[in-house]
Amino acid sequence: MKTVSMSGSRRENVGKKDAKALRNQGKVPCVIYGGEEQIHFSIIEKDFRHLVYSPDIAFVELNIDGKIFKAVMQDMQFHPVTDSIYHADFIELIEGKKVVMGVPVRHTGIAIGVKAGGKLITKLRNIRVKALPEFIPESITVDVTDLEIGNSIQVKEIEVENAELLDSPNRVIIGVRTARVLVELDEEGEEGEEGEEGSAEGTTEEGKESTEG
C-alpha cells in the first residue's frame, strides 16, 4: 500500500480558541494517538489533498517537528457550510498491533445480467478489514461476470488472506437488478452509503476518541 508523507507542528495550546485561530490560518487541528502518547498538532489544509481527495487508501508518514510517526487516518470532520476540513484524527501504527481500515471495493468483468438489460448496483463501497498493517490490501476486487438479474455478491463470499472482515456477512456488496426496482434500490443505496461515510478511515483495537475541543 502506498504511503503519503505529511508534516505538522505541535500545538502550544489546546482548546476551541486555539483551534479557531489555526483554521483561520488555513491549518487543520489534528491529534495522533494509539502509541505512547497523545499528540495534538496541526497540518496545512492543502496538504490533505493527496490523502482525502483520492479513491485509494494509504498509510501516512507524519513528520511532527522532526519526529516521524507511521499512522492511518481514523476520522475527519468537515465544516457543515464551507466543507473545509475541520479536524483530523490519526492512529499510530504499532508493530504487532492490528488495525481496522475501510478498504475500497472494485469490480471486474461485465455481468450477464447487465448484458440482458439489468443494472449493476453497488451497495457497499468499502469493507472494513482488520489485520496487521502489512496485510491490509489496497482494494478488494469482486468479479461480477456471472451475476444474472436478481443475483448479488455478499460479504461472506469474500476472503482476504490474513485478515478479518468486520461487516455483516449477509450484507450485499454489489448486485444486478431490473429497471423497475432500480429507484427503490437507489434510495436504499443512498442510505447505505451515508452510513459508510468515512469508512476508509482506520482505527486500532484499542483506539480512543479524540478529546479535541
PyRosetta script that sets phi, psi and omega in degrees:
from pyrosetta import init, pose_from_sequence

init()
pose = pose_from_sequence("MKTVSMSGSRRENVGKKDAKALRNQGKVPCVIYGGEEQIHFSIIEKDFRHLVYSPDIAFVELNIDGKIFKAVMQDMQFHPVTDSIYHADFIELIEGKKVVMGVPVRHTGIAIGVKAGGKLITKLRNIRVKALPEFIPESITVDVTDLEIGNSIQVKEIEVENAELLDSPNRVIIGVRTARVLVELDEEGEEGEEGEEGSAEGTTEEGKESTEG")
pose.set_psi(1, 143.9)
pose.set_omega(1, -177.8)
pose.set_phi(2, -70.9)
pose.set_psi(2, 160.2)
pose.set_omega(2, 178.3)
pose.set_phi(3, -123.0)
pose.set_psi(3, 131.5)
pose.set_omega(3, 177.6)
pose.set_phi(4, -103.1)
pose.set_psi(4, 129.3)
pose.set_omega(4, 179.3)
pose.set_phi(5, -95.4)
pose.set_psi(5, 134.8)
pose.set_omega(5, 179.5)
pose.set_phi(6, -139.5)
pose.set_psi(6, 147.7)
pose.set_omega(6, 179.1)
pose.set_phi(7, -117.9)
pose.set_psi(7, 140.2)
pose.set_omega(7, 180.0)
pose.set_phi(8, -140.4)
pose.set_psi(8, 171.3)
pose.set_omega(8, 178.8)
pose.set_phi(9, -126.2)
pose.set_psi(9, 138.1)
pose.set_omega(9, 177.2)
pose.set_phi(10, -60.0)
pose.set_psi(10, 145.2)
pose.set_omega(10, 176.7)
pose.set_phi(11, -87.7)
pose.set_psi(11, 131.4)
pose.set_omega(11, 178.5)
pose.set_phi(12, -72.7)
pose.set_psi(12, -34.8)
pose.set_omega(12, 179.5)
pose.set_phi(13, -129.4)
pose.set_psi(13, 149.6)
pose.set_omega(13, 178.7)
pose.set_phi(14, -121.8)
pose.set_psi(14, 124.6)
pose.set_omega(14, -179.2)
pose.set_phi(15, 164.7)
pose.set_psi(15, 172.6)
pose.set_omega(15, -176.4)
pose.set_phi(16, -64.2)
pose.set_psi(16, -39.9)
pose.set_omega(16, -178.8)
pose.set_phi(17, -64.3)
pose.set_psi(17, -44.2)
pose.set_omega(17, 179.1)
pose.set_phi(18, -66.8)
pose.set_psi(18, -40.6)
pose.set_omega(18, 179.8)
pose.set_phi(19, -63.1)
pose.set_psi(19, -41.0)
pose.set_omega(19, 178.9)
pose.set_phi(20, -63.8)
pose.set_psi(20, -41.1)
pose.set_omega(20, 179.4)
pose.set_phi(21, -62.9)
pose.set_psi(21, -39.4)
pose.set_omega(21, 178.8)
pose.set_phi(22, -64.4)
pose.set_psi(22, -43.3)
pose.set_omega(22, -179.7)
pose.set_phi(23, -63.9)
pose.set_psi(23, -36.1)
pose.set_omega(23, 177.9)
pose.set_phi(24, -65.7)
pose.set_psi(24, -21.9)
pose.set_omega(24, 178.3)
pose.set_phi(25, -92.8)
pose.set_psi(25, 5.4)
pose.set_omega(25, -179.5)
pose.set_phi(26, 80.3)
pose.set_psi(26, 22.3)
pose.set_omega(26, 180.0)
pose.set_phi(27, -112.4)
pose.set_psi(27, 158.2)
pose.set_omega(27, -179.2)
pose.set_phi(28, -112.6)
pose.set_psi(28, 123.0)
pose.set_omega(28, 173.8)
pose.set_phi(29, -65.8)
pose.set_psi(29, 133.7)
pose.set_omega(29, -177.1)
pose.set_phi(30, -135.7)
pose.set_psi(30, 164.3)
pose.set_omega(30, 173.6)
pose.set_phi(31, -145.1)
pose.set_psi(31, 143.8)
pose.set_omega(31, 174.1)
pose.set_phi(32, -124.3)
pose.set_psi(32, 133.9)
pose.set_omega(32, 178.7)
pose.set_phi(33, -145.3)
pose.set_psi(33, 179.6)
pose.set_omega(33, -177.1)
pose.set_phi(34, 106.8)
pose.set_psi(34, -14.7)
pose.set_omega(34, 179.1)
pose.set_phi(35, -106.7)
pose.set_psi(35, -145.4)
pose.set_omega(35, -177.2)
pose.set_phi(36, -71.2)
pose.set_psi(36, -30.5)
pose.set_omega(36, -178.9)
pose.set_phi(37, -144.4)
pose.set_psi(37, 157.1)
pose.set_omega(37, 175.5)
pose.set_phi(38, -95.4)
pose.set_psi(38, 127.3)
pose.set_omega(38, -175.3)
pose.set_phi(39, -120.5)
pose.set_psi(39, 127.7)
pose.set_omega(39, 174.5)
pose.set_phi(40, -96.5)
pose.set_psi(40, 131.4)
pose.set_omega(40, -177.3)
pose.set_phi(41, -152.3)
pose.set_psi(41, -179.7)
pose.set_omega(41, 178.8)
pose.set_phi(42, -135.8)
pose.set_psi(42, 151.7)
pose.set_omega(42, 178.1)
pose.set_phi(43, -132.9)
pose.set_psi(43, 142.1)
pose.set_omega(43, 176.1)
pose.set_phi(44, -61.4)
pose.set_psi(44, 132.1)
pose.set_omega(44, -172.5)
pose.set_phi(45, -58.3)
pose.set_psi(45, -39.6)
pose.set_omega(45, -177.0)
pose.set_phi(46, -63.7)
pose.set_psi(46, -19.7)
pose.set_omega(46, -179.7)
pose.set_phi(47, -73.8)
pose.set_psi(47, -9.5)
pose.set_omega(47, 178.6)
pose.set_phi(48, -82.9)
pose.set_psi(48, -8.5)
pose.set_omega(48, -169.5)
pose.set_phi(49, -58.9)
pose.set_psi(49, -36.5)
pose.set_omega(49, -178.0)
pose.set_phi(50, -78.8)
pose.set_psi(50, -12.7)
pose.set_omega(50, -178.9)
pose.set_phi(51, -99.4)
pose.set_psi(51, -40.8)
pose.set_omega(51, -174.0)
pose.set_phi(52, -89.0)
pose.set_psi(52, -45.9)
pose.set_omega(52, -174.5)
pose.set_phi(53, -92.7)
pose.set_psi(53, 55.8)
pose.set_omega(53, -179.1)
pose.set_phi(54, -146.4)
pose.set_psi(54, 141.6)
pose.set_omega(54, 178.5)
pose.set_phi(55, -75.2)
pose.set_psi(55, -10.7)
pose.set_omega(55, -176.3)
pose.set_phi(56, -95.2)
pose.set_psi(56, 155.6)
pose.set_omega(56, 173.6)
pose.set_phi(57, -99.9)
pose.set_psi(57, 160.1)
pose.set_omega(57, -176.7)
pose.set_phi(58, -157.1)
pose.set_psi(58, 154.4)
pose.set_omega(58, 167.3)
pose.set_phi(59, -77.9)
pose.set_psi(59, 159.7)
pose.set_omega(59, -179.6)
pose.set_phi(60, -123.2)
pose.set_psi(60, 129.8)
pose.set_omega(60, 172.7)
pose.set_phi(61, -101.5)
pose.set_psi(61, 107.5)
pose.set_omega(61, -176.8)
pose.set_phi(62, -96.0)
pose.set_psi(62, 126.4)
pose.set_omega(62, 174.3)
pose.set_phi(63, -106.7)
pose.set_psi(63, 103.2)
pose.set_omega(63, -178.6)
pose.set_phi(64, -108.5)
pose.set_psi(64, 103.0)
pose.set_omega(64, -178.2)
pose.set_phi(65, 52.3)
pose.set_psi(65, 40.5)
pose.set_omega(65, 175.7)
pose.set_phi(66, 92.7)
pose.set_psi(66, -10.8)
pose.set_omega(66, 178.0)
pose.set_phi(67, -98.6)
pose.set_psi(67, 130.8)
pose.set_omega(67, -174.7)
pose.set_phi(68, -96.4)
pose.set_psi(68, 133.5)
pose.set_omega(68, 175.9)
pose.set_phi(69, -128.3)
pose.set_psi(69, 136.8)
pose.set_omega(69, 172.4)
pose.set_phi(70, -98.0)
pose.set_psi(70, 130.0)
pose.set_omega(70, -171.1)
pose.set_phi(71, -150.0)
pose.set_psi(71, 175.0)
pose.set_omega(71, 168.5)
pose.set_phi(72, -130.8)
pose.set_psi(72, 152.6)
pose.set_omega(72, 178.4)
pose.set_phi(73, -80.5)
pose.set_psi(73, 127.9)
pose.set_omega(73, -177.2)
pose.set_phi(74, -96.6)
pose.set_psi(74, -37.2)
pose.set_omega(74, -176.8)
pose.set_phi(75, -155.2)
pose.set_psi(75, 151.2)
pose.set_omega(75, 176.5)
pose.set_phi(76, -144.1)
pose.set_psi(76, 135.2)
pose.set_omega(76, 179.1)
pose.set_phi(77, -113.0)
pose.set_psi(77, 142.3)
pose.set_omega(77, 179.9)
pose.set_phi(78, -117.8)
pose.set_psi(78, 149.2)
pose.set_omega(78, 177.1)
pose.set_phi(79, -66.6)
pose.set_psi(79, 132.1)
pose.set_omega(79, -175.3)
pose.set_phi(80, -65.8)
pose.set_psi(80, -20.3)
pose.set_omega(80, -178.0)
pose.set_phi(81, -104.6)
pose.set_psi(81, -52.3)
pose.set_omega(81, -175.8)
pose.set_phi(82, -85.6)
pose.set_psi(82, -17.0)
pose.set_omega(82, -177.6)
pose.set_phi(83, 66.4)
pose.set_psi(83, 14.2)
pose.set_omega(83, 175.8)
pose.set_phi(84, -74.8)
pose.set_psi(84, 158.0)
pose.set_omega(84, -179.5)
pose.set_phi(85, -72.5)
pose.set_psi(85, 124.2)
pose.set_omega(85, -173.4)
pose.set_phi(86, -96.2)
pose.set_psi(86, -37.2)
pose.set_omega(86, -178.1)
pose.set_phi(87, -164.8)
pose.set_psi(87, 149.4)
pose.set_omega(87, 179.8)
pose.set_phi(88, -137.3)
pose.set_psi(88, 136.7)
pose.set_omega(88, 177.0)
pose.set_phi(89, -112.1)
pose.set_psi(89, 137.5)
pose.set_omega(89, 177.0)
pose.set_phi(90, -123.4)
pose.set_psi(90, 147.3)
pose.set_omega(90, 174.2)
pose.set_phi(91, -109.4)
pose.set_psi(91, 126.3)
pose.set_omega(91, 178.4)
pose.set_phi(92, -73.4)
pose.set_psi(92, 134.6)
pose.set_omega(92, 178.1)
pose.set_phi(93, -83.6)
pose.set_psi(93, 125.6)
pose.set_omega(93, -179.9)
pose.set_phi(94, -114.7)
pose.set_psi(94, 132.4)
pose.set_omega(94, -179.2)
pose.set_phi(95, -56.2)
pose.set_psi(95, 129.7)
pose.set_omega(95, 179.1)
pose.set_phi(96, 86.5)
pose.set_psi(96, -3.0)
pose.set_omega(96, 179.7)
pose.set_phi(97, -106.9)
pose.set_psi(97, 129.6)
pose.set_omega(97, -178.6)
pose.set_phi(98, -72.4)
pose.set_psi(98, 154.5)
pose.set_omega(98, -179.6)
pose.set_phi(99, -130.2)
pose.set_psi(99, 152.7)
pose.set_omega(99, 176.7)
pose.set_phi(100, -111.4)
pose.set_psi(100, 127.5)
pose.set_omega(100, 177.8)
pose.set_phi(101, -137.1)
pose.set_psi(101, 147.3)
pose.set_omega(101, 174.2)
pose.set_phi(102, -83.7)
pose.set_psi(102, 111.9)
pose.set_omega(102, -176.5)
pose.set_phi(103, -97.3)
pose.set_psi(103, 127.8)
pose.set_omega(103, -178.5)
pose.set_phi(104, -63.9)
pose.set_psi(104, 144.2)
pose.set_omega(104, 178.3)
pose.set_phi(105, -98.7)
pose.set_psi(105, 132.1)
pose.set_omega(105, 175.7)
pose.set_phi(106, -124.0)
pose.set_psi(106, 152.2)
pose.set_omega(106, 179.1)
pose.set_phi(107, -121.8)
pose.set_psi(107, 154.5)
pose.set_omega(107, 179.5)
pose.set_phi(108, -131.7)
pose.set_psi(108, 152.6)
pose.set_omega(108, 179.2)
pose.set_phi(109, 90.9)
pose.set_psi(109, 167.9)
pose.set_omega(109, 176.0)
pose.set_phi(110, -114.8)
pose.set_psi(110, 118.8)
pose.set_omega(110, -175.3)
pose.set_phi(111, -65.5)
pose.set_psi(111, 143.7)
pose.set_omega(111, 175.9)
pose.set_phi(112, -57.6)
pose.set_psi(112, -40.3)
pose.set_omega(112, -178.7)
pose.set_phi(113, -65.9)
pose.set_psi(113, -32.1)
pose.set_omega(113, 177.4)
pose.set_phi(114, -68.8)
pose.set_psi(114, -40.5)
pose.set_omega(114, 177.7)
pose.set_phi(115, -63.0)
pose.set_psi(115, -26.7)
pose.set_omega(115, -179.2)
pose.set_phi(116, -88.7)
pose.set_psi(116, 4.1)
pose.set_omega(116, 177.1)
pose.set_phi(117, 107.5)
pose.set_psi(117, 1.5)
pose.set_omega(117, 179.5)
pose.set_phi(118, -81.1)
pose.set_psi(118, 177.7)
pose.set_omega(118, -178.5)
pose.set_phi(119, -122.5)
pose.set_psi(119, 131.6)
pose.set_omega(119, 178.0)
pose.set_phi(120, -81.3)
pose.set_psi(120, 123.2)
pose.set_omega(120, -177.4)
pose.set_phi(121, -115.6)
pose.set_psi(121, 121.3)
pose.set_omega(121, 175.7)
pose.set_phi(122, -92.1)
pose.set_psi(122, 119.7)
pose.set_omega(122, -177.6)
pose.set_phi(123, -101.8)
pose.set_psi(123, -25.4)
pose.set_omega(123, -177.0)
pose.set_phi(124, -134.7)
pose.set_psi(124, 112.2)
pose.set_omega(124, -175.4)
pose.set_phi(125, -90.8)
pose.set_psi(125, -19.6)
pose.set_omega(125, 177.9)
pose.set_phi(126, -137.9)
pose.set_psi(126, 141.4)
pose.set_omega(126, 176.3)
pose.set_phi(127, -115.6)
pose.set_psi(127, 130.5)
pose.set_omega(127, -179.9)
pose.set_phi(128, -75.8)
pose.set_psi(128, 121.9)
pose.set_omega(128, -177.0)
pose.set_phi(129, -117.3)
pose.set_psi(129, 132.4)
pose.set_omega(129, 177.9)
pose.set_phi(130, -113.9)
pose.set_psi(130, 121.4)
pose.set_omega(130, -178.1)
pose.set_phi(131, -167.9)
pose.set_psi(131, 169.6)
pose.set_omega(131, 169.9)
pose.set_phi(132, -63.8)
pose.set_psi(132, 146.9)
pose.set_omega(132, -175.1)
pose.set_phi(133, -49.9)
pose.set_psi(133, -38.2)
pose.set_omega(133, -176.7)
pose.set_phi(134, -69.2)
pose.set_psi(134, -13.7)
pose.set_omega(134, -179.6)
pose.set_phi(135, -105.6)
pose.set_psi(135, 3.1)
pose.set_omega(135, 177.4)
pose.set_phi(136, -74.6)
pose.set_psi(136, 121.1)
pose.set_omega(136, -179.5)
pose.set_phi(137, -79.2)
pose.set_psi(137, 155.6)
pose.set_omega(137, 177.7)
pose.set_phi(138, -70.1)
pose.set_psi(138, -30.6)
pose.set_omega(138, 179.2)
pose.set_phi(139, -160.8)
pose.set_psi(139, 165.5)
pose.set_omega(139, 175.9)
pose.set_phi(140, -119.0)
pose.set_psi(140, 120.7)
pose.set_omega(140, -176.5)
pose.set_phi(141, -102.4)
pose.set_psi(141, 130.1)
pose.set_omega(141, 176.4)
pose.set_phi(142, -116.1)
pose.set_psi(142, 138.1)
pose.set_omega(142, -179.9)
pose.set_phi(143, -92.6)
pose.set_psi(143, 117.6)
pose.set_omega(143, -176.2)
pose.set_phi(144, -99.4)
pose.set_psi(144, 5.1)
pose.set_omega(144, -173.1)
pose.set_phi(145, -51.9)
pose.set_psi(145, -42.4)
pose.set_omega(145, -173.5)
pose.set_phi(146, -89.0)
pose.set_psi(146, 4.4)
pose.set_omega(146, -178.5)
pose.set_phi(147, -75.3)
pose.set_psi(147, 121.7)
pose.set_omega(147, 174.1)
pose.set_phi(148, -97.3)
pose.set_psi(148, 171.3)
pose.set_omega(148, 178.8)
pose.set_phi(149, -59.3)
pose.set_psi(149, 127.5)
pose.set_omega(149, -178.7)
pose.set_phi(150, 97.0)
pose.set_psi(150, -11.0)
pose.set_omega(150, 179.8)
pose.set_phi(151, -92.2)
pose.set_psi(151, 157.6)
pose.set_omega(151, 177.9)
pose.set_phi(152, -151.3)
pose.set_psi(152, 168.1)
pose.set_omega(152, 176.3)
pose.set_phi(153, -115.6)
pose.set_psi(153, 128.9)
pose.set_omega(153, -178.7)
pose.set_phi(154, -106.1)
pose.set_psi(154, 164.8)
pose.set_omega(154, -178.6)
pose.set_phi(155, -57.2)
pose.set_psi(155, -38.1)
pose.set_omega(155, -177.0)
pose.set_phi(156, -64.8)
pose.set_psi(156, -13.7)
pose.set_omega(156, 179.1)
pose.set_phi(157, -89.2)
pose.set_psi(157, -2.0)
pose.set_omega(157, -176.9)
pose.set_phi(158, -105.4)
pose.set_psi(158, 139.0)
pose.set_omega(158, 175.9)
pose.set_phi(159, -127.4)
pose.set_psi(159, 135.2)
pose.set_omega(159, 175.0)
pose.set_phi(160, -123.9)
pose.set_psi(160, 120.9)
pose.set_omega(160, -175.4)
pose.set_phi(161, -61.8)
pose.set_psi(161, 134.6)
pose.set_omega(161, 177.4)
pose.set_phi(162, 61.9)
pose.set_psi(162, 28.1)
pose.set_omega(162, -178.7)
pose.set_phi(163, -145.4)
pose.set_psi(163, 159.1)
pose.set_omega(163, 178.3)
pose.set_phi(164, -115.7)
pose.set_psi(164, 133.8)
pose.set_omega(164, 177.5)
pose.set_phi(165, -93.6)
pose.set_psi(165, 128.1)
pose.set_omega(165, -171.8)
pose.set_phi(166, -97.0)
pose.set_psi(166, -13.7)
pose.set_omega(166, 178.3)
pose.set_phi(167, -72.8)
pose.set_psi(167, 157.2)
pose.set_omega(167, -179.2)
pose.set_phi(168, -54.7)
pose.set_psi(168, 130.6)
pose.set_omega(168, -178.2)
pose.set_phi(169, -56.0)
pose.set_psi(169, -31.8)
pose.set_omega(169, -177.0)
pose.set_phi(170, -88.6)
pose.set_psi(170, 1.7)
pose.set_omega(170, -178.9)
pose.set_phi(171, -70.7)
pose.set_psi(171, 133.5)
pose.set_omega(171, -179.1)
pose.set_phi(172, -78.7)
pose.set_psi(172, 131.6)
pose.set_omega(172, 177.8)
pose.set_phi(173, -91.4)
pose.set_psi(173, -50.6)
pose.set_omega(173, -176.8)
pose.set_phi(174, -154.7)
pose.set_psi(174, 148.6)
pose.set_omega(174, -178.8)
pose.set_phi(175, -157.5)
pose.set_psi(175, 172.9)
pose.set_omega(175, 178.4)
pose.set_phi(176, -117.7)
pose.set_psi(176, 127.8)
pose.set_omega(176, -179.3)
pose.set_phi(177, -128.7)
pose.set_psi(177, 161.2)
pose.set_omega(177, 176.6)
pose.set_phi(178, -80.7)
pose.set_psi(178, 162.4)
pose.set_omega(178, -176.3)
pose.set_phi(179, -63.5)
pose.set_psi(179, -29.7)
pose.set_omega(179, -175.5)
pose.set_phi(180, -71.1)
pose.set_psi(180, -19.0)
pose.set_omega(180, 176.6)
pose.set_phi(181, -110.5)
pose.set_psi(181, 9.1)
pose.set_omega(181, -175.9)
pose.set_phi(182, -64.1)
pose.set_psi(182, -41.4)
pose.set_omega(182, -178.2)
pose.set_phi(183, -61.4)
pose.set_psi(183, -45.1)
pose.set_omega(183, 179.6)
pose.set_phi(184, -62.0)
pose.set_psi(184, -42.4)
pose.set_omega(184, -178.8)
pose.set_phi(185, -68.6)
pose.set_psi(185, -37.1)
pose.set_omega(185, 178.7)
pose.set_phi(186, -62.4)
pose.set_psi(186, -39.4)
pose.set_omega(186, 178.6)
pose.set_phi(187, -64.3)
pose.set_psi(187, -42.0)
pose.set_omega(187, 177.9)
pose.set_phi(188, -65.0)
pose.set_psi(188, -39.0)
pose.set_omega(188, -179.0)
pose.set_phi(189, -63.4)
pose.set_psi(189, -37.9)
pose.set_omega(189, 178.7)
pose.set_phi(190, -62.6)
pose.set_psi(190, -41.3)
pose.set_omega(190, 179.0)
pose.set_phi(191, -65.6)
pose.set_psi(191, -40.7)
pose.set_omega(191, -178.5)
pose.set_phi(192, -66.3)
pose.set_psi(192, -41.1)
pose.set_omega(192, -179.2)
pose.set_phi(193, -66.6)
pose.set_psi(193, -33.8)
pose.set_omega(193, 178.6)
pose.set_phi(194, -61.9)
pose.set_psi(194, -38.0)
pose.set_omega(194, -180.0)
pose.set_phi(195, -71.0)
pose.set_psi(195, -19.8)
pose.set_omega(195, -177.8)
pose.set_phi(196, -91.8)
pose.set_psi(196, -1.3)
pose.set_omega(196, -176.5)
pose.set_phi(197, -51.0)
pose.set_psi(197, 129.0)
pose.set_omega(197, 177.6)
pose.set_phi(198, 74.8)
pose.set_psi(198, 9.6)
pose.set_omega(198, -178.5)
pose.set_phi(199, -71.8)
pose.set_psi(199, -10.9)
pose.set_omega(199, 175.2)
pose.set_phi(200, -76.8)
pose.set_psi(200, 2.6)
pose.set_omega(200, 179.0)
pose.set_phi(201, -82.3)
pose.set_psi(201, 152.6)
pose.set_omega(201, -175.6)
pose.set_phi(202, -110.1)
pose.set_psi(202, 158.2)
pose.set_omega(202, 174.5)
pose.set_phi(203, -151.6)
pose.set_psi(203, 156.1)
pose.set_omega(203, 177.6)
pose.set_phi(204, -97.7)
pose.set_psi(204, 172.3)
pose.set_omega(204, 179.5)
pose.set_phi(205, -60.7)
pose.set_psi(205, -31.2)
pose.set_omega(205, -173.8)
pose.set_phi(206, -114.5)
pose.set_psi(206, 23.0)
pose.set_omega(206, -178.3)
pose.set_phi(207, -65.1)
pose.set_psi(207, 151.6)
pose.set_omega(207, 177.4)
pose.set_phi(208, -128.1)
pose.set_psi(208, 163.5)
pose.set_omega(208, -175.5)
pose.set_phi(209, -76.4)
pose.set_psi(209, 153.8)
pose.set_omega(209, 178.3)
pose.set_phi(210, -69.8)
pose.set_psi(210, 149.3)
pose.set_omega(210, 177.2)
pose.set_phi(211, -105.9)
pose.set_psi(211, 21.8)
pose.set_omega(211, -177.6)
pose.set_phi(212, -57.0)
pose.set_psi(212, 133.0)
pose.set_omega(212, 178.4)
pose.set_phi(213, -99.2)
pose.dump_pdb("model.pdb")
